[in-house]
């Protein structure tokens, strides 16, 4: 486990409180303006003329809120600590410091603030339903400015075996074309293209997971998916989907491009749940193949939907099949309105809120969909401080 001494948390807290003290010194210089600004954030309008002495109680309350918020942020206490999970007797013994073991289940996820709450829930669900939770190794990829979020993860999961990797988003930023939803244009959304370069060579195979999902089954079963000879990745395929809609008329009108799928039984698959052989990926230099399609997209628009189409262009028709129960996707609705959806027929091992609607957003807005109740038990967010109380 990639952990840091507890004294590091104390140091972070001290720095945070020092900054708050500095900020508060400016507040005292212009007390009436500060309080009026506080009211602009949602409180009732202040009296037309209030002296600093009359406003002092409100200021003290504001100081308490600011300090409590700073303390929570510094210590990662915005989330509850999850219970510790232990291996069953039949699990192989792996050193806690071994992040490369081939007996471990390696899981890769991106880590950023907008999806942090979803990531926490996903981790919780993975551990809770695993028969060998101590043998799971988490590999988190974040932008250089967000690596501190790993401390939040380890605060809620002190015994997690994990490591954080910094992903330089500058090279990929210049390759991203505007898609139908702004969230799909995040450079971190393309980190899955570079997993073989980001993760250490000692990691042979990895389960890549999005942050808007929860598992209700043992991830070891998914990780054990046989890839067959020469196959690089495995994912649930959906051959009933209209494959042609993922590419523009320009693509299909060009004979050189449309022949890309010739001789391949190309079907749609969701890239939010994949089992990837990183050794075969590196041997085939598949990152370069994906990047080449992204470069072509910058010259002539051949697709609309973010990071998915390059994966389809390179892998569709050449992947190992995974049972659909491992990706009950689309629970976030479509990419425009995010309306409620029902489960697909059949068993369920993984619930995936792909699409615009995210369960934590809808729950906070008191407008949840029925299936969001299945995500809520894994939510580790603490109850926020209420001003009314």
Short mmCIF file of the C-alpha atoms (twelve columns), coordinates in Angstrom:
data_MODEL
# 
_entry.id   MODEL 
# 
loop_
_atom_site.group_PDB 
_atom_site.id 
_atom_site.type_symbol 
_atom_site.label_atom_id 
_atom_site.label_alt_id 
_atom_site.label_comp_id 
_atom_site.label_asym_id 
_atom_site.label_seq_id 
_atom_site.Cartn_x 
_atom_site.Cartn_y 
_atom_site.Cartn_z 
_atom_site.pdbx_PDB_model_num 
ATOM 1   C CA . UNK A 1   0.000   0.000   0.000   1 
ATOM 2   C CA . UNK A 2   1.277   3.426   -0.911  1 
ATOM 3   C CA . UNK A 3   0.778   5.203   2.395   1 
ATOM 4   C CA . UNK A 4   2.163   8.277   4.102   1 
ATOM 5   C CA . UNK A 5   3.017   8.905   7.768   1 
ATOM 6   C CA . UNK A 6   0.270   10.380  9.899   1 
ATOM 7   C CA . UNK A 7   2.489   13.392  10.575  1 
ATOM 8   C CA . UNK A 8   1.933   14.377  6.944   1 
ATOM 9   C CA . UNK A 9   -1.746  14.923  7.708   1 
ATOM 10  C CA . UNK A 10  -0.882  17.115  10.680  1 
ATOM 11  C CA . UNK A 11  1.453   19.161  8.515   1 
ATOM 12  C CA . UNK A 12  -1.213  19.614  5.850   1 
ATOM 13  C CA . UNK A 13  -3.727  20.675  8.479   1 
ATOM 14  C CA . UNK A 14  -1.311  23.222  9.951   1 
ATOM 15  C CA . UNK A 15  -0.660  24.741  6.534   1 
ATOM 16  C CA . UNK A 16  -4.397  24.887  5.824   1 
ATOM 17  C CA . UNK A 17  -5.138  26.619  9.130   1 
ATOM 18  C CA . UNK A 18  -2.288  29.077  8.549   1 
ATOM 19  C CA . UNK A 19  -3.836  30.007  5.221   1 
ATOM 20  C CA . UNK A 20  -7.225  30.445  6.835   1 
ATOM 21  C CA . UNK A 21  -5.761  32.693  9.513   1 
ATOM 22  C CA . UNK A 22  -4.189  34.796  6.782   1 
ATOM 23  C CA . UNK A 23  -7.484  35.002  4.921   1 
ATOM 24  C CA . UNK A 24  -9.370  35.921  8.090   1 
ATOM 25  C CA . UNK A 25  -7.001  38.816  8.747   1 
ATOM 26  C CA . UNK A 26  -8.309  40.391  5.552   1 
ATOM 27  C CA . UNK A 27  -11.876 39.696  6.616   1 
ATOM 28  C CA . UNK A 28  -11.452 41.759  9.777   1 
ATOM 29  C CA . UNK A 29  -10.239 44.721  7.705   1 
ATOM 30  C CA . UNK A 30  -13.586 44.975  5.965   1 
ATOM 31  C CA . UNK A 31  -16.097 43.160  8.153   1 
ATOM 32  C CA . UNK A 32  -19.334 44.630  6.710   1 
ATOM 33  C CA . UNK A 33  -18.323 43.820  3.125   1 
ATOM 34  C CA . UNK A 34  -17.356 40.280  4.077   1 
ATOM 35  C CA . UNK A 35  -20.679 39.607  5.760   1 
ATOM 36  C CA . UNK A 36  -22.645 41.066  2.866   1 
ATOM 37  C CA . UNK A 37  -20.708 38.782  0.535   1 
ATOM 38  C CA . UNK A 38  -21.652 35.869  2.753   1 
ATOM 39  C CA . UNK A 39  -25.303 36.807  2.342   1 
ATOM 40  C CA . UNK A 40  -24.872 36.891  -1.425  1 
ATOM 41  C CA . UNK A 41  -23.996 33.205  -1.256  1 
ATOM 42  C CA . UNK A 42  -27.503 32.344  -0.149  1 
ATOM 43  C CA . UNK A 43  -28.240 33.755  3.314   1 
ATOM 44  C CA . UNK A 44  -31.024 36.213  4.007   1 
ATOM 45  C CA . UNK A 45  -30.318 39.877  3.291   1 
ATOM 46  C CA . UNK A 46  -28.465 41.677  6.107   1 
ATOM 47  C CA . UNK A 47  -29.845 44.797  7.740   1 
ATOM 48  C CA . UNK A 48  -29.290 47.959  5.651   1 
ATOM 49  C CA . UNK A 49  -26.775 49.296  8.138   1 
ATOM 50  C CA . UNK A 50  -25.045 47.002  10.584  1 
ATOM 51  C CA . UNK A 51  -22.092 47.829  12.761  1 
ATOM 52  C CA . UNK A 52  -19.141 45.465  13.009  1 
ATOM 53  C CA . UNK A 53  -20.128 44.671  16.611  1 
ATOM 54  C CA . UNK A 54  -23.628 43.622  15.522  1 
ATOM 55  C CA . UNK A 55  -22.169 41.401  12.821  1 
ATOM 56  C CA . UNK A 56  -19.570 39.750  15.069  1 
ATOM 57  C CA . UNK A 57  -21.713 36.663  15.926  1 
ATOM 58  C CA . UNK A 58  -22.229 35.925  12.248  1 
ATOM 59  C CA . UNK A 59  -18.517 36.375  11.618  1 
ATOM 60  C CA . UNK A 60  -17.683 33.879  14.370  1 
ATOM 61  C CA . UNK A 61  -20.103 31.387  12.860  1 
ATOM 62  C CA . UNK A 62  -18.426 31.915  9.484   1 
ATOM 63  C CA . UNK A 63  -15.010 31.306  11.027  1 
ATOM 64  C CA . UNK A 64  -16.232 28.033  12.535  1 
ATOM 65  C CA . UNK A 65  -17.597 26.879  9.169   1 
ATOM 66  C CA . UNK A 66  -14.421 27.860  7.285   1 
ATOM 67  C CA . UNK A 67  -12.141 26.202  9.854   1 
ATOM 68  C CA . UNK A 68  -14.234 23.041  9.958   1 
ATOM 69  C CA . UNK A 69  -14.211 22.879  6.168   1 
ATOM 70  C CA . UNK A 70  -10.440 23.377  6.059   1 
ATOM 71  C CA . UNK A 71  -9.921  20.696  8.694   1 
ATOM 72  C CA . UNK A 72  -12.150 18.261  6.831   1 
ATOM 73  C CA . UNK A 73  -10.362 18.933  3.542   1 
ATOM 74  C CA . UNK A 74  -6.898  18.610  5.055   1 
ATOM 75  C CA . UNK A 75  -7.682  15.322  6.762   1 
ATOM 76  C CA . UNK A 76  -9.798  13.858  3.987   1 
ATOM 77  C CA . UNK A 77  -12.719 13.690  6.428   1 
ATOM 78  C CA . UNK A 78  -15.345 14.558  3.833   1 
ATOM 79  C CA . UNK A 79  -15.863 10.817  3.587   1 
ATOM 80  C CA . UNK A 80  -16.463 8.182   6.225   1 
ATOM 81  C CA . UNK A 81  -13.886 5.509   6.891   1 
ATOM 82  C CA . UNK A 82  -14.880 2.217   5.331   1 
ATOM 83  C CA . UNK A 83  -14.664 -1.011  7.322   1 
ATOM 84  C CA . UNK A 84  -11.643 -3.204  6.769   1 
ATOM 85  C CA . UNK A 85  -12.194 -6.314  4.657   1 
ATOM 86  C CA . UNK A 86  -10.215 -9.536  5.043   1 
ATOM 87  C CA . UNK A 87  -9.259  -12.443 2.798   1 
ATOM 88  C CA . UNK A 88  -11.058 -15.748 3.036   1 
ATOM 89  C CA . UNK A 89  -8.864  -18.710 4.145   1 
ATOM 90  C CA . UNK A 90  -8.470  -19.991 0.580   1 
ATOM 91  C CA . UNK A 91  -6.855  -16.792 -0.744  1 
ATOM 92  C CA . UNK A 92  -3.168  -16.879 -1.699  1 
ATOM 93  C CA . UNK A 93  -0.839  -14.909 0.560   1 
ATOM 94  C CA . UNK A 94  0.632   -11.799 -1.067  1 
ATOM 95  C CA . UNK A 95  2.962   -9.289  0.549   1 
ATOM 96  C CA . UNK A 96  1.177   -6.009  1.314   1 
ATOM 97  C CA . UNK A 97  4.052   -4.136  -0.352  1 
ATOM 98  C CA . UNK A 98  3.909   -6.156  -3.569  1 
ATOM 99  C CA . UNK A 99  2.164   -4.016  -6.185  1 
ATOM 100 C CA . UNK A 100 3.224   -6.292  -9.063  1 
ATOM 101 C CA . UNK A 101 2.077   -9.738  -7.985  1 
ATOM 102 C CA . UNK A 102 0.580   -11.846 -10.759 1 
ATOM 103 C CA . UNK A 103 -1.651  -13.460 -8.134  1 
ATOM 104 C CA . UNK A 104 -3.260  -10.103 -7.368  1 
ATOM 105 C CA . UNK A 105 -6.247  -8.568  -9.117  1 
ATOM 106 C CA . UNK A 106 -5.052  -5.283  -10.574 1 
ATOM 107 C CA . UNK A 107 -7.658  -2.530  -10.955 1 
ATOM 108 C CA . UNK A 108 -7.037  0.762   -12.766 1 
ATOM 109 C CA . UNK A 109 -9.254  3.824   -12.265 1 
ATOM 110 C CA . UNK A 110 -8.895  7.521   -12.942 1 
ATOM 111 C CA . UNK A 111 -9.090  9.931   -10.027 1 
ATOM 112 C CA . UNK A 112 -10.465 13.458  -10.254 1 
ATOM 113 C CA . UNK A 113 -12.557 15.705  -8.032  1 
ATOM 114 C CA . UNK A 114 -15.889 15.720  -9.964  1 
ATOM 115 C CA . UNK A 115 -16.035 11.903  -9.832  1 
ATOM 116 C CA . UNK A 116 -14.322 11.373  -6.468  1 
ATOM 117 C CA . UNK A 117 -17.543 10.425  -4.718  1 
ATOM 118 C CA . UNK A 118 -18.269 7.843   -7.397  1 
ATOM 119 C CA . UNK A 119 -14.741 6.445   -7.151  1 
ATOM 120 C CA . UNK A 120 -15.100 6.009   -3.393  1 
ATOM 121 C CA . UNK A 121 -18.361 4.108   -3.833  1 
ATOM 122 C CA . UNK A 122 -16.849 1.911   -6.536  1 
ATOM 123 C CA . UNK A 123 -13.869 0.975   -4.346  1 
ATOM 124 C CA . UNK A 124 -16.168 0.209   -1.415  1 
ATOM 125 C CA . UNK A 125 -18.335 -2.079  -3.557  1 
ATOM 126 C CA . UNK A 126 -15.320 -3.893  -5.006  1 
ATOM 127 C CA . UNK A 127 -13.860 -4.643  -1.582  1 
ATOM 128 C CA . UNK A 128 -17.174 -5.610  -0.005  1 
ATOM 129 C CA . UNK A 129 -17.977 -8.246  -2.621  1 
ATOM 130 C CA . UNK A 130 -14.470 -9.646  -3.050  1 
ATOM 131 C CA . UNK A 131 -13.494 -13.023 -1.569  1 
ATOM 132 C CA . UNK A 132 -9.840  -11.857 -1.491  1 
ATOM 133 C CA . UNK A 133 -10.031 -8.073  -0.900  1 
ATOM 134 C CA . UNK A 134 -6.481  -7.900  0.489   1 
ATOM 135 C CA . UNK A 135 -5.204  -9.236  -2.835  1 
ATOM 136 C CA . UNK A 136 -6.613  -6.369  -4.897  1 
ATOM 137 C CA . UNK A 137 -4.155  -3.731  -6.093  1 
ATOM 138 C CA . UNK A 138 -5.606  -0.365  -7.091  1 
ATOM 139 C CA . UNK A 139 -3.774  1.801   -9.606  1 
ATOM 140 C CA . UNK A 140 -5.140  5.352   -9.673  1 
ATOM 141 C CA . UNK A 141 -4.353  7.746   -12.512 1 
ATOM 142 C CA . UNK A 142 -4.814  11.479  -12.022 1 
ATOM 143 C CA . UNK A 143 -3.681  14.750  -13.523 1 
ATOM 144 C CA . UNK A 144 -0.613  16.299  -11.817 1 
ATOM 145 C CA . UNK A 145 -2.830  18.790  -9.981  1 
ATOM 146 C CA . UNK A 146 -5.055  16.075  -8.470  1 
ATOM 147 C CA . UNK A 147 -2.597  13.549  -7.029  1 
ATOM 148 C CA . UNK A 148 -3.465  14.841  -3.516  1 
ATOM 149 C CA . UNK A 149 -6.854  13.119  -3.865  1 
ATOM 150 C CA . UNK A 150 -5.051  9.865   -3.133  1 
ATOM 151 C CA . UNK A 151 -4.812  11.005  0.493   1 
ATOM 152 C CA . UNK A 152 -8.598  11.220  0.590   1 
ATOM 153 C CA . UNK A 153 -8.816  7.661   -0.708  1 
ATOM 154 C CA . UNK A 154 -6.353  6.302   1.849   1 
ATOM 155 C CA . UNK A 155 -8.097  8.177   4.676   1 
ATOM 156 C CA . UNK A 156 -11.321 6.282   3.995   1 
ATOM 157 C CA . UNK A 157 -9.499  3.040   3.119   1 
ATOM 158 C CA . UNK A 158 -6.407  2.976   5.398   1 
ATOM 159 C CA . UNK A 159 -5.577  -0.620  4.474   1 
ATOM 160 C CA . UNK A 160 -6.005  -0.230  0.709   1 
ATOM 161 C CA . UNK A 161 -3.137  -1.524  -1.424  1 
ATOM 162 C CA . UNK A 162 -2.871  1.297   -3.919  1 
ATOM 163 C CA . UNK A 163 -0.612  3.573   -5.887  1 
ATOM 164 C CA . UNK A 164 -1.147  6.923   -7.603  1 
ATOM 165 C CA . UNK A 165 0.255   7.771   -11.037 1 
ATOM 166 C CA . UNK A 166 0.491   11.262  -12.495 1 
ATOM 167 C CA . UNK A 167 -0.835  11.500  -16.066 1 
ATOM 168 C CA . UNK A 168 0.562   14.324  -18.174 1 
ATOM 169 C CA . UNK A 169 -2.573  15.567  -19.937 1 
ATOM 170 C CA . UNK A 170 -0.800  18.065  -22.231 1 
ATOM 171 C CA . UNK A 171 -0.014  15.693  -25.146 1 
ATOM 172 C CA . UNK A 172 -3.526  14.241  -25.314 1 
ATOM 173 C CA . UNK A 173 -5.236  17.633  -24.872 1 
ATOM 174 C CA . UNK A 174 -4.172  18.626  -28.372 1 
ATOM 175 C CA . UNK A 175 -5.741  15.472  -29.814 1 
ATOM 176 C CA . UNK A 176 -9.202  15.821  -28.268 1 
ATOM 177 C CA . UNK A 177 -12.071 16.836  -30.520 1 
ATOM 178 C CA . UNK A 178 -15.227 18.380  -29.109 1 
ATOM 179 C CA . UNK A 179 -17.877 15.716  -28.535 1 
ATOM 180 C CA . UNK A 180 -21.588 15.715  -27.783 1 
ATOM 181 C CA . UNK A 181 -21.037 16.120  -24.008 1 
ATOM 182 C CA . UNK A 182 -18.364 18.279  -22.364 1 
ATOM 183 C CA . UNK A 183 -17.596 15.668  -19.665 1 
ATOM 184 C CA . UNK A 184 -16.401 13.340  -22.424 1 
ATOM 185 C CA . UNK A 185 -13.757 15.891  -23.454 1 
ATOM 186 C CA . UNK A 186 -11.789 15.689  -20.197 1 
ATOM 187 C CA . UNK A 187 -8.159  14.690  -20.945 1 
ATOM 188 C CA . UNK A 188 -8.309  12.227  -18.040 1 
ATOM 189 C CA . UNK A 189 -11.063 10.406  -19.917 1 
ATOM 190 C CA . UNK A 190 -8.364  9.397   -22.399 1 
ATOM 191 C CA . UNK A 191 -5.959  7.988   -19.794 1 
ATOM 192 C CA . UNK A 192 -7.215  4.470   -20.625 1 
ATOM 193 C CA . UNK A 193 -5.441  4.849   -23.992 1 
ATOM 194 C CA . UNK A 194 -2.101  5.098   -22.185 1 
ATOM 195 C CA . UNK A 195 -2.451  2.499   -19.410 1 
ATOM 196 C CA . UNK A 196 0.363   0.366   -20.815 1 
ATOM 197 C CA . UNK A 197 2.678   3.387   -20.614 1 
ATOM 198 C CA . UNK A 198 1.488   4.635   -17.210 1 
ATOM 199 C CA . UNK A 199 1.429   1.409   -15.211 1 
ATOM 200 C CA . UNK A 200 4.750   -0.326  -14.454 1 
ATOM 201 C CA . UNK A 201 5.829   -3.131  -16.829 1 
ATOM 202 C CA . UNK A 202 5.535   -5.617  -13.956 1 
ATOM 203 C CA . UNK A 203 1.720   -5.366  -14.087 1 
ATOM 204 C CA . UNK A 204 0.706   -7.970  -16.709 1 
ATOM 205 C CA . UNK A 205 -3.072  -7.545  -16.787 1 
ATOM 206 C CA . UNK A 206 -5.508  -4.986  -15.421 1 
ATOM 207 C CA . UNK A 207 -9.243  -4.476  -15.012 1 
ATOM 208 C CA . UNK A 208 -10.069 -0.934  -16.090 1 
ATOM 209 C CA . UNK A 209 -13.179 0.557   -14.468 1 
ATOM 210 C CA . UNK A 210 -15.006 3.862   -14.766 1 
ATOM 211 C CA . UNK A 211 -15.861 5.759   -11.572 1 
ATOM 212 C CA . UNK A 212 -19.653 5.769   -12.022 1 
ATOM 213 C CA . UNK A 213 -20.304 2.125   -11.222 1 
ATOM 214 C CA . UNK A 214 -20.599 -0.368  -8.376  1 
ATOM 215 C CA . UNK A 215 -19.954 -4.096  -8.288  1 
ATOM 216 C CA . UNK A 216 -22.243 -6.610  -6.615  1 
ATOM 217 C CA . UNK A 217 -20.098 -9.633  -7.463  1 
ATOM 218 C CA . UNK A 218 -16.505 -10.778 -6.973  1 
ATOM 219 C CA . UNK A 219 -14.164 -8.829  -9.253  1 
ATOM 220 C CA . UNK A 220 -11.833 -11.828 -9.375  1 
ATOM 221 C CA . UNK A 221 -14.351 -13.535 -11.669 1 
ATOM 222 C CA . UNK A 222 -14.188 -10.620 -14.099 1 
ATOM 223 C CA . UNK A 223 -10.388 -10.457 -13.924 1 
ATOM 224 C CA . UNK A 224 -10.176 -14.177 -14.727 1 
ATOM 225 C CA . UNK A 225 -11.891 -13.712 -18.105 1 
ATOM 226 C CA . UNK A 226 -9.925  -15.804 -20.651 1 
ATOM 227 C CA . UNK A 227 -8.559  -13.626 -23.444 1 
ATOM 228 C CA . UNK A 228 -7.609  -16.419 -25.833 1 
ATOM 229 C CA . UNK A 229 -4.676  -16.406 -28.218 1 
ATOM 230 C CA . UNK A 230 -3.514  -12.961 -29.268 1 
ATOM 231 C CA . UNK A 231 -6.533  -11.065 -27.921 1 
ATOM 232 C CA . UNK A 232 -5.638  -7.837  -26.127 1 
ATOM 233 C CA . UNK A 233 -8.819  -6.985  -24.244 1 
ATOM 234 C CA . UNK A 234 -12.143 -8.366  -23.101 1 
ATOM 235 C CA . UNK A 235 -15.432 -6.503  -22.618 1 
ATOM 236 C CA . UNK A 236 -19.171 -7.131  -22.917 1 
ATOM 237 C CA . UNK A 237 -20.250 -6.699  -26.561 1 
ATOM 238 C CA . UNK A 238 -23.618 -5.362  -27.724 1 
ATOM 239 C CA . UNK A 239 -24.118 -6.475  -31.302 1 
ATOM 240 C CA . UNK A 240 -27.752 -5.327  -31.387 1 
ATOM 241 C CA . UNK A 241 -26.652 -1.683  -31.145 1 
ATOM 242 C CA . UNK A 242 -26.552 0.274   -34.409 1 
ATOM 243 C CA . UNK A 243 -22.807 0.330   -34.919 1 
ATOM 244 C CA . UNK A 244 -22.928 2.797   -37.812 1 
ATOM 245 C CA . UNK A 245 -24.172 5.644   -35.584 1 
ATOM 246 C CA . UNK A 246 -20.823 5.877   -33.793 1 
ATOM 247 C CA . UNK A 247 -19.202 7.293   -36.923 1 
ATOM 248 C CA . UNK A 248 -20.046 10.200  -39.206 1 
ATOM 249 C CA . UNK A 249 -21.326 9.998   -42.806 1 
ATOM 250 C CA . UNK A 250 -17.885 11.277  -43.825 1 
ATOM 251 C CA . UNK A 251 -16.349 8.103   -42.415 1 
ATOM 252 C CA . UNK A 252 -18.746 5.722   -44.139 1 
ATOM 253 C CA . UNK A 253 -18.572 7.609   -47.444 1 
ATOM 254 C CA . UNK A 254 -14.816 7.164   -47.642 1 
ATOM 255 C CA . UNK A 255 -14.007 3.673   -49.024 1 
ATOM 256 C CA . UNK A 256 -10.561 3.640   -47.433 1 
ATOM 257 C CA . UNK A 257 -12.015 4.325   -44.001 1 
ATOM 258 C CA . UNK A 258 -15.150 2.194   -44.150 1 
ATOM 259 C CA . UNK A 259 -13.046 -0.822  -45.107 1 
ATOM 260 C CA . UNK A 260 -11.491 -0.633  -41.630 1 
ATOM 261 C CA . UNK A 261 -14.116 -3.073  -40.367 1 
ATOM 262 C CA . UNK A 262 -13.955 -5.388  -43.384 1 
ATOM 263 C CA . UNK A 263 -13.779 -9.008  -42.272 1 
ATOM 264 C CA . UNK A 264 -14.472 -8.076  -38.660 1 
ATOM 265 C CA . UNK A 265 -17.715 -8.815  -36.839 1 
ATOM 266 C CA . UNK A 266 -17.528 -5.357  -35.299 1 
ATOM 267 C CA . UNK A 267 -19.894 -4.719  -32.383 1 
ATOM 268 C CA . UNK A 268 -20.238 -1.868  -29.913 1 
ATOM 269 C CA . UNK A 269 -18.607 -2.324  -26.511 1 
ATOM 270 C CA . UNK A 270 -18.436 0.054   -23.562 1 
ATOM 271 C CA . UNK A 271 -14.893 1.080   -22.586 1 
ATOM 272 C CA . UNK A 272 -15.858 1.704   -18.950 1 
ATOM 273 C CA . UNK A 273 -15.355 -1.977  -18.077 1 
ATOM 274 C CA . UNK A 274 -12.431 -3.761  -19.737 1 
ATOM 275 C CA . UNK A 275 -9.954  -6.511  -18.953 1 
ATOM 276 C CA . UNK A 276 -6.676  -5.612  -20.678 1 
ATOM 277 C CA . UNK A 277 -3.539  -7.674  -21.283 1 
ATOM 278 C CA . UNK A 278 -0.926  -4.935  -20.914 1 
ATOM 279 C CA . UNK A 279 1.918   -7.109  -22.173 1 
ATOM 280 C CA . UNK A 280 0.129   -7.787  -25.466 1 
ATOM 281 C CA . UNK A 281 -0.898  -4.121  -25.654 1 
ATOM 282 C CA . UNK A 282 2.723   -3.043  -25.419 1 
ATOM 283 C CA . UNK A 283 3.866   -5.660  -27.948 1 
ATOM 284 C CA . UNK A 284 1.272   -4.451  -30.458 1 
ATOM 285 C CA . UNK A 285 1.876   -0.751  -29.709 1 
ATOM 286 C CA . UNK A 286 -1.859  -0.166  -29.517 1 
ATOM 287 C CA . UNK A 287 -1.511  3.276   -27.963 1 
ATOM 288 C CA . UNK A 288 0.064   4.482   -31.228 1 
ATOM 289 C CA . UNK A 289 -2.782  2.932   -33.236 1 
ATOM 290 C CA . UNK A 290 -5.382  4.771   -31.149 1 
ATOM 291 C CA . UNK A 291 -3.474  8.060   -31.336 1 
ATOM 292 C CA . UNK A 292 -3.281  7.785   -35.138 1 
ATOM 293 C CA . UNK A 293 -7.075  7.665   -35.349 1 
ATOM 294 C CA . UNK A 294 -7.327  10.669  -33.021 1 
ATOM 295 C CA . UNK A 295 -4.926  12.592  -35.253 1 
ATOM 296 C CA . UNK A 296 -7.064  11.767  -38.290 1 
ATOM 297 C CA . UNK A 297 -10.150 12.948  -36.395 1 
ATOM 298 C CA . UNK A 298 -8.497  16.355  -35.982 1 
ATOM 299 C CA . UNK A 299 -8.106  16.618  -39.768 1 
ATOM 300 C CA . UNK A 300 -11.528 15.268  -40.760 1 
ATOM 301 C CA . UNK A 301 -14.398 14.581  -38.381 1 
ATOM 302 C CA . UNK A 302 -15.069 10.840  -38.507 1 
ATOM 303 C CA . UNK A 303 -16.809 10.330  -35.136 1 
ATOM 304 C CA . UNK A 304 -18.674 12.257  -32.423 1 
ATOM 305 C CA . UNK A 305 -18.490 10.410  -29.105 1 
ATOM 306 C CA . UNK A 306 -15.283 11.189  -27.183 1 
ATOM 307 C CA . UNK A 307 -12.764 8.437   -26.413 1 
ATOM 308 C CA . UNK A 308 -14.938 5.450   -27.423 1 
ATOM 309 C CA . UNK A 309 -14.697 5.480   -31.271 1 
ATOM 310 C CA . UNK A 310 -10.884 5.104   -31.462 1 
ATOM 311 C CA . UNK A 311 -11.211 1.970   -29.315 1 
ATOM 312 C CA . UNK A 312 -13.905 0.648   -31.647 1 
ATOM 313 C CA . UNK A 313 -11.756 1.390   -34.701 1 
ATOM 314 C CA . UNK A 314 -8.819  -0.539  -33.274 1 
ATOM 315 C CA . UNK A 315 -10.488 -3.379  -31.359 1 
ATOM 316 C CA . UNK A 316 -14.140 -3.892  -32.392 1 
ATOM 317 C CA . UNK A 317 -14.591 -7.442  -33.672 1 
ATOM 318 C CA . UNK A 318 -11.292 -8.559  -32.130 1 
ATOM 319 C CA . UNK A 319 -12.081 -8.725  -28.422 1 
ATOM 320 C CA . UNK A 320 -12.892 -11.534 -26.002 1 
ATOM 321 C CA . UNK A 321 -16.531 -11.636 -24.968 1 
ATOM 322 C CA . UNK A 322 -17.621 -10.958 -21.390 1 
ATOM 323 C CA . UNK A 323 -21.053 -11.764 -19.991 1 
ATOM 324 C CA . UNK A 324 -23.379 -8.767  -20.128 1 
ATOM 325 C CA . UNK A 325 -23.975 -9.021  -16.390 1 
ATOM 326 C CA . UNK A 326 -20.556 -7.368  -15.939 1 
ATOM 327 C CA . UNK A 327 -21.729 -4.103  -17.448 1 
ATOM 328 C CA . UNK A 328 -25.343 -3.157  -16.868 1 
ATOM 329 C CA . UNK A 329 -24.553 0.163   -18.515 1 
ATOM 330 C CA . UNK A 330 -26.614 3.195   -19.488 1 
ATOM 331 C CA . UNK A 331 -28.168 3.736   -16.039 1 
ATOM 332 C CA . UNK A 332 -27.234 7.415   -16.314 1 
ATOM 333 C CA . UNK A 333 -29.551 7.795   -19.301 1 
ATOM 334 C CA . UNK A 334 -28.480 9.294   -22.616 1 
ATOM 335 C CA . UNK A 335 -25.826 11.948  -23.164 1 
ATOM 336 C CA . UNK A 336 -28.335 14.796  -23.418 1 
ATOM 337 C CA . UNK A 337 -30.993 14.543  -20.690 1 
ATOM 338 C CA . UNK A 338 -29.849 11.690  -18.468 1 
ATOM 339 C CA . UNK A 339 -33.334 10.253  -18.001 1 
ATOM 340 C CA . UNK A 340 -34.059 7.267   -15.772 1 
ATOM 341 C CA . UNK A 341 -33.601 3.815   -17.239 1 
ATOM 342 C CA . UNK A 342 -34.368 0.259   -16.226 1 
ATOM 343 C CA . UNK A 343 -31.989 -2.671  -15.959 1 
ATOM 344 C CA . UNK A 344 -31.361 -4.818  -18.983 1 
ATOM 345 C CA . UNK A 345 -32.881 -8.307  -18.707 1 
ATOM 346 C CA . UNK A 346 -30.708 -10.911 -17.022 1 
ATOM 347 C CA . UNK A 347 -28.400 -11.241 -14.007 1 
ATOM 348 C CA . UNK A 348 -26.396 -8.327  -12.631 1 
ATOM 349 C CA . UNK A 349 -22.792 -8.261  -11.412 1 
ATOM 350 C CA . UNK A 350 -21.963 -4.626  -12.149 1 
ATOM 351 C CA . UNK A 351 -24.187 -1.526  -12.298 1 
ATOM 352 C CA . UNK A 352 -22.862 1.268   -14.499 1 
ATOM 353 C CA . UNK A 353 -24.315 4.801   -14.563 1 
ATOM 354 C CA . UNK A 354 -22.836 5.684   -17.941 1 
ATOM 355 C CA . UNK A 355 -24.608 8.616   -19.572 1 
ATOM 356 C CA . UNK A 356 -25.277 12.123  -18.336 1 
ATOM 357 C CA . UNK A 357 -27.082 11.344  -15.065 1 
ATOM 358 C CA . UNK A 358 -24.931 10.408  -12.063 1 
ATOM 359 C CA . UNK A 359 -26.545 8.901   -8.945  1 
ATOM 360 C CA . UNK A 360 -24.802 11.206  -6.434  1 
ATOM 361 C CA . UNK A 361 -25.915 14.294  -8.365  1 
ATOM 362 C CA . UNK A 362 -29.521 13.139  -8.612  1 
ATOM 363 C CA . UNK A 363 -29.622 12.089  -4.950  1 
ATOM 364 C CA . UNK A 364 -28.275 15.485  -3.827  1 
ATOM 365 C CA . UNK A 365 -30.896 17.212  -5.965  1 
ATOM 366 C CA . UNK A 366 -33.662 15.055  -4.401  1 
ATOM 367 C CA . UNK A 367 -34.506 13.817  -7.885  1 
ATOM 368 C CA . UNK A 368 -33.177 10.241  -7.830  1 
ATOM 369 C CA . UNK A 369 -34.066 7.544   -10.290 1 
ATOM 370 C CA . UNK A 370 -35.308 4.259   -8.801  1 
ATOM 371 C CA . UNK A 371 -32.044 2.437   -9.529  1 
ATOM 372 C CA . UNK A 372 -29.991 5.138   -7.780  1 
ATOM 373 C CA . UNK A 373 -31.116 3.449   -4.551  1 
ATOM 374 C CA . UNK A 374 -28.789 0.587   -5.498  1 
ATOM 375 C CA . UNK A 375 -25.806 2.977   -5.528  1 
ATOM 376 C CA . UNK A 376 -26.661 4.814   -2.297  1 
ATOM 377 C CA . UNK A 377 -25.529 2.071   0.171   1 
ATOM 378 C CA . UNK A 378 -21.961 2.453   -1.096  1 
ATOM 379 C CA . UNK A 379 -21.884 6.256   -0.711  1 
ATOM 380 C CA . UNK A 380 -19.265 7.173   1.894   1 
ATOM 381 C CA . UNK A 381 -19.886 10.920  1.914   1 
ATOM 382 C CA . UNK A 382 -20.446 12.333  5.391   1 
ATOM 383 C CA . UNK A 383 -23.685 14.175  6.086   1 
ATOM 384 C CA . UNK A 384 -22.914 17.850  5.368   1 
ATOM 385 C CA . UNK A 385 -23.042 20.456  8.138   1 
ATOM 386 C CA . UNK A 386 -26.469 22.115  8.163   1 
ATOM 387 C CA . UNK A 387 -26.708 25.831  8.928   1 
ATOM 388 C CA . UNK A 388 -30.305 25.405  10.066  1 
ATOM 389 C CA . UNK A 389 -29.177 23.296  13.029  1 
# 
